[in-house]
Amino acid sequence: MHRRRFIALLGAAIAAARTLRAQQKAMPVIGFLGAATPAANVRLLPAFLGGLSETGWVETQNVAIEYRWAEDQYDRLPTLAADLVSRKVDVIVSTGGITGALAAKNATAKIPIVFITGDDPVERGLVASLARPGGNLTGVSFLSVELMPKRLELLSELVPQAKAIALLVNPNHAGTQRVVREMQEAAQVKGVQLQIFKAGTESEIDGLRRSRGRRDRRQPRSVLLQ
């Protein structure tokens, strides 16, 4: 459902851009702004390209794609977004959550932007409303931030003996502070201890795993991911 919605929005954006700039370019160009690495998107990319194909757009045949990867370094997203704008792409696809979407928005007010985020796009200032986005941005929100407290509630019900739950968050993500705040409130309501761990890269996650492995058995047995 969300995948089809996202691809439909992207297809409409490409078609509109192509109509407006048909005389300038023989082939429309999509600027793909990714926060992670190609290896971390082994499922997303085939789905993205497959969805484009279903709507009649095939890479190298009738559409070109300029890929930009931040490689989990979120501070690179504004520069990468600006680079795509300078190359005059027809539409920008942002898969870097709220941080990537905001980077793309700050880079251009003219080029259409299609985003995926787990945050509330209205509250975060991406769009005017869900029904009428306005401006040059549209996209799909999974509202995963709003669902995080529900995940803790379900986990505590599935594992009622758990007195401590670990929350692993990316400190570089724009929505982390809000996630932590809401999860702390939810943990207090459920009467469980919330232990927060921060890691923004694979090496930092590995470091946490090693350090936790060396500690005693009082470490939390349940883990939630941001």
C-alpha positions in Angstrom: 0.0 0.0 0.0 2.6 2.5 1.1 5.0 1.3 -1.7 2.3 1.8 -4.4 1.4 5.2 -3.0 5.1 6.3 -3.0 5.7 5.1 -6.5 2.5 6.7 -7.7 3.5 10.0 -6.2 7.0 9.7 -7.7 5.5 8.9 -11.2 3.3 11.9 -11.1 6.2 14.1 -10.1 8.4 12.8 -12.9 5.6 13.2 -15.4 5.0 16.8 -14.3 8.7 17.7 -14.4 9.1 16.1 -17.9 6.2 18.1 -19.2 7.6 21.4 -17.9 11.2 20.7 -19.1 10.7 18.5 -22.2 12.6 20.9 -24.4 15.6 21.1 -22.1 16.2 17.3 -21.6 15.6 14.3 -23.7 15.5 12.1 -20.6 14.2 13.1 -17.1 16.6 12.6 -14.2 15.7 11.4 -10.7 18.0 12.5 -7.9 18.1 9.7 -5.3 19.1 11.0 -1.8 19.9 8.1 0.5 21.1 8.4 4.1 22.6 4.9 4.3 24.7 2.9 1.8 23.8 0.9 -1.3 24.5 -2.3 0.6 22.1 -1.3 3.4 19.3 -0.8 0.8 19.5 -4.2 -0.9 15.7 -4.6 -0.5 14.7 -0.9 -1.0 16.5 -0.4 -4.3 15.0 -3.4 -6.2 11.5 -2.4 -4.9 12.1 1.2 -6.0 13.3 0.3 -9.4 10.6 -2.4 -9.8 7.9 0.1 -8.8 9.2 2.6 -11.4 9.1 -0.2 -14.0 5.5 -1.0 -13.2 4.6 2.6 -14.0 6.6 2.6 -17.3 9.9 4.1 -16.1 13.0 2.1 -16.7 16.5 3.3 -15.7 18.8 4.1 -18.6 15.9 3.6 -21.1 13.6 6.5 -20.4 14.8 7.8 -17.0 18.2 8.5 -15.5 19.0 8.3 -11.8 21.7 10.2 -10.0 22.5 8.4 -6.7 23.9 10.1 -3.7 24.6 8.2 -0.5 25.4 9.7 2.9 26.7 6.4 4.2 25.1 6.9 7.6 26.7 10.3 8.0 23.6 12.5 8.3 25.6 15.7 8.3 26.4 15.0 4.6 22.8 15.1 3.5 22.5 18.9 3.0 25.6 18.9 0.8 24.4 15.9 -1.2 21.0 17.5 -1.7 22.6 20.7 -2.8 24.7 18.8 -5.3 21.5 17.2 -6.8 19.9 20.6 -7.1 23.0 22.0 -8.8 22.7 19.2 -11.4 19.2 20.3 -12.1 17.5 16.9 -11.6 13.8 16.8 -12.3 12.7 15.3 -9.0 14.4 14.3 -5.8 13.6 11.1 -4.0 14.6 11.2 -0.3 14.9 7.9 1.6 16.7 9.4 4.6 13.7 9.9 6.8 13.0 13.3 8.3 16.6 14.4 8.1 16.9 13.6 4.4 13.6 15.2 3.6 14.5 18.4 5.5 17.9 18.5 3.7 16.1 18.3 0.4 13.5 20.9 1.3 16.2 23.3 2.5 18.1 22.8 -0.8 15.2 23.7 -3.2 11.8 25.2 -3.2 11.2 24.4 -6.9 12.3 20.9 -7.7 9.6 18.3 -6.7 10.6 16.2 -3.7 9.1 12.8 -2.8 10.0 11.6 0.6 9.6 8.6 3.0 9.6 9.3 6.7 8.6 7.8 10.0 7.7 11.2 11.5 4.6 13.3 11.2 5.4 15.4 8.1 3.0 18.2 9.1 4.4 18.5 12.6 7.9 18.5 11.2 7.1 21.2 8.8 7.5 19.3 5.5 4.0 19.8 4.3 1.0 22.0 5.1 -1.4 19.1 5.6 -1.7 15.4 4.7 -4.6 16.0 2.4 -3.1 19.1 0.7 0.7 19.0 1.1 1.3 22.3 -0.9 4.7 23.5 -1.9 7.1 21.2 -3.7 7.0 18.2 -1.3 4.9 15.1 -1.1 5.5 11.6 0.2 4.6 8.8 2.5 4.8 8.7 6.3 4.7 5.5 8.3 4.3 7.4 11.5 6.7 5.0 13.2 7.7 7.6 15.8 4.1 7.8 17.0 4.0 4.0 17.2 7.2 3.6 19.3 5.4 3.8 22.6 2.9 1.2 21.4 5.8 -1.1 20.6 7.1 -0.8 24.1 3.6 -1.6 25.4 3.3 -4.7 23.3 6.8 -5.9 24.2 6.1 -5.5 27.9 2.9 -7.5 27.4 4.7 -10.2 25.4 7.5 -10.4 28.0 5.8 -9.4 31.3 8.8 -10.6 33.3 11.1 -8.1 31.7 11.9 -5.3 34.1 14.4 -3.5 31.8 14.1 -2.7 28.1 16.9 -1.4 26.0 16.2 1.3 23.3 18.8 1.6 20.6 18.7 5.0 18.8 20.7 6.8 16.2 21.9 10.1 17.8 22.3 11.7 14.4 18.7 11.3 13.4 16.5 14.3 13.7 13.7 12.5 15.4 15.7 10.8 18.1 15.1 13.3 21.0 11.3 13.0 20.5 11.5 9.2 20.4 13.5 9.1 23.6 11.1 11.5 25.3 8.0 9.6 24.4 9.6 6.2 25.2 10.6 7.4 28.6 7.0 8.4 29.3 5.7 5.1 28.1 8.2 3.1 30.2 7.2 5.1 33.3 3.5 4.2 32.7 4.3 0.5 32.2 6.7 0.5 35.2 9.7 -0.8 33.4 13.3 0.6 33.3 14.3 2.0 29.9 18.0 1.8 29.1 19.0 4.0 26.2 21.9 3.2 23.9 23.2 5.4 21.1 24.9 4.2 17.9 25.0 5.9 14.5 27.2 3.5 12.6 27.7 -0.2 12.2 31.0 0.0 14.1 29.3 1.8 17.0 26.6 -0.9 17.1 29.3 -3.6 17.1 31.1 -1.8 19.9 27.8 -1.7 22.0 27.4 -5.4 21.4 30.9 -6.2 22.6 30.6 -4.0 25.6 27.2 -5.5 26.6 28.5 -9.0 26.1 31.2 -8.3 28.7 28.7 -7.1 31.4 26.8 -9.2 33.9 23.5 -10.9 33.4 21.5 -7.9 34.6 21.5 -6.4 31.1 18.1 -6.0 29.5 16.7 -9.0 27.7 14.4 -7.1 25.3 15.6 -4.5 22.8 13.6 -1.9 20.8 15.1 -0.2 17.7 14.3 3.4 16.7 
